[in-house]
Amino acid sequence: QVQLVESGGGLVQPGGSLRLSCAASGKIFSINAMGWYRQAPGKERELVATITSGGRTDYADSVKGRFTISRADAKNTMYLQLNSLKPEDTAVYYCNANVSLTGSYLRKYNYWGQGTQVTVSS
């Protein structure tokens, strides 16, 4: 019923920047919170940043000062600005949304996108 689509990944040199987007569509009554996660080869998925419906943000220590999460509520879209990229940032980045659905708005569900690859290499 809900689909999340990420875009904006790619290959960039160390110190470069990327902007990731996540567009949510479907029978969405409200979005309670959204977040970005990432998973590198051989490592478990980790939380990168979150943003609530009220605009409160939180970041992993490894990306504080370099990444910025934001959202455009009218489009049900979330963004992640990645600056000063390091090789250690190389991973598949996943969008996550906690939503209430139209027709069953008393329940909450988590949805995941398919991920977008970010590679930082010289």
Salt bridges, closest charged atoms under 4 A:
GLU46 OE2 - ARG38 NE 2.77
ASP61 OD1 - LYS64 NZ 3.18
ASP73 OD1 - ARG71 NE 2.74
ASP89 OD1 - ARG38 NH1 3.01
ASP89 OD2 - ARG66 NH1 2.78
